Amino acid sequence: AFRRLRNNMPDVRFFGAPPPLDREAKVADGVWRVPEETPVAFVYNGRNYAVMLATPGDLADFAVGFSLTERVVDALDEIEAVDIHQSDAGVELHMKIAPEKLERLDLRQRRRNLVGRAGCGVCGLESAETFFEKLPRVSAIAAKVNEAALLRALEEFRNHQSLNERTHTVHGAAFARTDGAIEIAREDVGRHNALDKLLGALALKGDVASDGFLVMSSRCSYEIIEKAARRGVCAILSLSAPTAFAIRKAKEANVSLYCRTASGVTAIL
């Protein structure tokens, strides 16, 4: 059954005018719509933590999802407030969290010291050992999603990518119920950003990630598995094949992988 949990919601405030998600660009044979790529700074209790290049939309979702998948906090109710400062120069996400959460960041030495590109979900980490941290097993028995549900999700996914329909450039991440119906979707120039936004939206709605599966417009890479597994996702359907490292990490976390093929979908064994 599809479940919804009650959470203590953080206070969210917006400052400044929201920047556009896309713009017109003149090309030789006409005009294109191209997506924006904006620096988004994550600031915790006044301390800068990371700057990601991202599409400047669904910012509250992004703030929550990034904080959860980066393990800055363990639960939504550990974020007391989110202040979103928007301008043409970029976005700053100011979050208020418990002081001990900042101390834990220092102990793990996971503070980022570089700007994260839109295509990089792990840029700036201080130690390569981070890649080999063991992921939690999301379930004792691997999830199985039937083919009809996977095909339905693929079909519905097209109708949940309005920005990509305009620009043909951005990634999408969606959450589908076990029957394949798309519950919610998010888009971004970075695949990991799109996933963070989706997972943040699920947390804010109180949805349980294990009650369905993810659909990703991109390949299934290492950071997709890591972020999904840490939020309890049991199965992922990607439009492109996973990397070998992603397959190993998915096996470690017991996350089931599916991939679109020319004739339909297949399970990655």
WOFEN-V346821 format. One record per pair of residues at least 24 apart in sequence whose ideal C-beta (glycine too) atoms are under 8 Angstrom apart, sorted by the first residue. I is the first residue (numbers start at 1). J is the second residue. Records with the same first field share a line. If there is no record, write none. Layout:
I->J / J
This chain:
1->211
2->177 / 178 / 183 / 207 / 208 / 211 / 212
3->207 / 208 / 211
4->205 / 206 / 207 / 208
5->206 / 207 / 208
6->206
7->75 / 76 / 77 / 203 / 204 / 206
8->76 / 77
9->76 / 204
10->64 / 76 / 79 / 80 / 81 / 82 / 95
11->80 / 81 / 82
12->60 / 81 / 82 / 83 / 84
13->81 / 82 / 83 / 84
14->84 / 86
15->83 / 84 / 85 / 86
16->85 / 86 / 87
17->86 / 87
18->56 / 57 / 86
19->56 / 86 / 87 / 88 / 91
20->56
21->55 / 56 / 57 / 163
22->163 / 166 / 167
32->167
33->166 / 167
34->167 / 169
35->163 / 167 / 169 / 170 / 189
37->118 / 189
38->90 / 91
39->89 / 90 / 91 / 115
40->90 / 91 / 92 / 93
41->90 / 91 / 92 / 93
42->66 / 67 / 93 / 95
43->92 / 93 / 94 / 95
44->72 / 95 / 96 / 97 / 101 / 102
45->95 / 96 / 97 / 99 / 102
46->94
47->102
49->105 / 111 / 112
50->112 / 116 / 124
51->115 / 116
52->115 / 116 / 118 / 190 / 193
53->115 / 116 / 117 / 118 / 189 / 190
54->118 / 188 / 189 / 190 / 193
55->163 / 170 / 187 / 188 / 189 / 190 / 193
56->86 / 91
57->163 / 187 / 188
58->186 / 197 / 200 / 201
59->84 / 86 / 91 / 93
60->84 / 200 / 204
61->186 / 196 / 197 / 198 / 200 / 201 / 204
62->93 / 193 / 196 / 197 / 200
63->93 / 95 / 200
64->200 / 203 / 204
65->195 / 196 / 197 / 198 / 199 / 200 / 201 / 203
66->196 / 200
67->95 / 97 / 200
68->199 / 200 / 203 / 230 / 231
69->195 / 196 / 199 / 226 / 227 / 230 / 231
70->110
71->108 / 110 / 230
72->97 / 101 / 105
73->97 / 101
76->203 / 204
117->190
118->188 / 189 / 190 / 193
119->190 / 191
120->190 / 192
121->190 / 191 / 192 / 193 / 221 / 223 / 224 / 227
122->222 / 223
131->222
134->252
135->225 / 226 / 229 / 230 / 249 / 252 / 253
136->229 / 230 / 253
137->252 / 253 / 254
138->210 / 229 / 232 / 233 / 234 / 253 / 254 / 255
139->210 / 234 / 254
140->254
141->254
142->234 / 254 / 256
143->213 / 234 / 235 / 255 / 256
144->235 / 256
145->178 / 213 / 235 / 237 / 256 / 258
147->264 / 265
148->180
149->176 / 178 / 179 / 180 / 213
150->180 / 237 / 258 / 265
151->180 / 264 / 265
152->176 / 179 / 180 / 181
153->180 / 181 / 182 / 213 / 215 / 237
154->215 / 237 / 239 / 260 / 265
156->180 / 181 / 182
157->182 / 185 / 215 / 217
160->185
161->185 / 187 / 217
162->187
163->187
164->217
170->194
171->216 / 217 / 218
172->215 / 216 / 217
173->197 / 198 / 214 / 215 / 216 / 217
174->198 / 214 / 215
175->202 / 207 / 209 / 212 / 213 / 214 / 215
176->212 / 213 / 214 / 215 / 237
177->211 / 212
178->211 / 212 / 213
182->215
183->207 / 212
185->215
191->216 / 217 / 218 / 219 / 221 / 224
192->223 / 224 / 227
195->224 / 227 / 228
196->227
199->227 / 228 / 231
202->231
203->231
208->232
209->233 / 234
210->234
213->237 / 256 / 258
219->243
220->246 / 250 / 257 / 259
221->245 / 246
222->246 / 249
225->249 / 250 / 253 / 255
228->255
229->253 / 255
237->265
241->268
242->268
